[in-house]
Amino acid sequence: MAREKLGYILLFEVSDPDLALVTLTGVEVSVDKSVLRAYVSCESSRYDEVREALRRAKGRIRSLLGHALGWRVTPELIFEIDTTADEAERIAQALEEVPPTIGVEKDEFGYPVVSADAGDEEDQ
């Protein structure tokens, strides 16, 4: 419920252009509902810009969220940038760029196997 309400507020009720194309990826609420941790994702080049925009809008977002939730206590908001999509992209790119040594035959210890022919070439 808190995730849907916060998502709606970020999408429709906060008109900061620095928060355009920001995605709410998760919300964690403490057991006593006094703290709400929200994870947002955006392009990695915009991390600082989005952090600052969320800091500026935090009071308004908290007020709107308090009214929308109707809980006895309005939770303290903590916004964190979710970098998992960027890390997954970085890993996928690393897997695509396989180093040429990956195809080299290796012994049981992981060292390249040197063929007898390679030794002859060095002697020449």
C-alpha positions as CSV (number, residue, x, y, z in Angstrom):
1,M,0.0,0.0,0.0
2,A,2.8,2.4,0.9
3,R,4.6,1.7,-2.3
4,E,1.6,2.4,-4.5
5,K,0.8,5.7,-2.6
6,L,4.5,6.9,-2.8
7,G,4.7,5.9,-6.5
8,Y,1.6,7.9,-7.2
9,I,2.9,10.9,-5.3
10,L,6.3,10.8,-7.1
11,L,4.6,10.4,-10.5
12,F,1.6,12.9,-10.2
13,E,2.0,15.2,-7.3
14,V,5.7,16.2,-7.3
15,S,6.5,18.5,-10.2
16,D,10.3,18.5,-10.1
17,P,11.8,18.0,-13.5
18,D,14.9,16.5,-11.8
19,L,12.6,13.6,-10.7
20,A,11.5,12.8,-14.3
21,L,12.3,9.2,-15.4
22,V,12.9,8.1,-11.8
23,T,11.5,4.6,-10.9
24,L,10.4,3.5,-7.5
25,T,11.9,0.0,-7.2
26,G,11.1,-0.9,-3.6
27,V,9.8,0.2,-0.3
28,E,10.6,-1.1,3.2
29,V,8.5,0.0,6.2
30,S,9.7,-0.5,9.8
31,V,7.5,-2.7,12.0
32,D,6.2,0.3,14.0
33,K,5.7,2.3,10.7
34,S,7.9,5.1,11.8
35,V,10.5,4.8,9.0
36,L,9.9,4.2,5.3
37,R,13.0,3.4,3.2
38,A,12.3,4.0,-0.5
39,Y,14.6,2.7,-3.3
40,V,14.6,4.6,-6.6
41,S,16.5,4.0,-9.8
42,C,17.6,6.3,-12.5
43,E,20.5,6.7,-15.0
44,S,23.8,6.5,-13.2
45,S,24.8,10.0,-14.6
46,R,21.9,11.5,-12.6
47,Y,22.5,10.0,-9.1
48,D,23.5,13.3,-7.5
49,E,20.8,15.3,-9.3
50,V,18.1,12.9,-8.2
51,R,19.4,12.7,-4.6
52,E,19.3,16.5,-4.4
53,A,15.8,16.6,-5.9
54,L,14.5,14.0,-3.4
55,R,16.1,16.0,-0.5
56,R,14.4,19.2,-1.7
57,A,11.0,17.5,-2.0
58,K,11.2,15.2,1.0
59,G,9.0,17.4,3.3
60,R,6.2,17.7,0.7
61,I,6.4,14.0,-0.2
62,R,6.2,13.1,3.5
63,S,3.2,15.4,4.1
64,L,1.4,14.0,1.1
65,L,2.2,10.4,2.0
66,G,1.0,11.0,5.6
67,H,-2.4,12.1,4.3
68,A,-2.6,9.3,1.7
69,L,-1.7,6.5,4.2
70,G,-3.9,7.7,7.1
71,W,-1.5,6.0,9.6
72,R,-1.3,7.2,13.2
73,V,2.3,8.2,12.6
74,T,3.7,9.7,9.4
75,P,6.9,7.8,8.6
76,E,10.3,9.4,8.3
77,L,11.4,9.0,4.7
78,I,14.8,7.7,3.7
79,F,15.5,7.7,0.0
80,E,18.3,5.5,-1.5
81,I,19.5,5.1,-5.0
82,D,19.0,1.5,-6.2
83,T,22.1,0.7,-8.3
84,T,21.3,-3.0,-9.0
85,A,20.2,-2.3,-12.6
86,D,23.5,-0.6,-13.3
87,E,25.5,-3.4,-11.7
88,A,23.6,-6.0,-13.7
89,E,24.3,-4.1,-16.9
90,R,28.0,-3.9,-16.0
91,I,28.1,-7.6,-15.4
92,A,26.2,-8.4,-18.6
93,Q,28.7,-6.3,-20.5
94,A,31.6,-8.0,-18.9
95,L,30.2,-11.4,-19.8
96,E,29.9,-10.3,-23.5
97,E,33.5,-9.1,-23.5
98,V,35.2,-12.4,-22.9
99,P,39.0,-12.2,-22.7
100,P,40.9,-14.1,-25.3
101,T,42.6,-16.2,-22.6
102,I,39.3,-17.9,-21.7
103,G,39.7,-20.3,-24.7
104,V,43.3,-21.3,-23.9
105,E,43.7,-24.8,-22.7
106,K,44.7,-24.9,-19.0
107,D,46.1,-27.6,-16.7
108,E,44.4,-28.7,-13.4
109,F,45.8,-25.7,-11.6
110,G,44.5,-23.2,-14.1
111,Y,47.8,-22.4,-15.8
112,P,48.0,-22.4,-19.7
113,V,49.2,-25.6,-21.1
114,V,52.3,-25.1,-23.2
115,S,52.5,-27.4,-26.2
116,A,55.9,-28.9,-27.3
117,D,55.7,-26.9,-30.5
118,A,55.6,-23.6,-28.6
119,G,58.9,-24.4,-27.0
120,D,60.5,-25.1,-30.3
121,E,59.5,-21.8,-31.7
122,E,61.1,-19.9,-28.8
123,D,64.5,-21.7,-29.5
124,Q,64.6,-20.5,-33.1
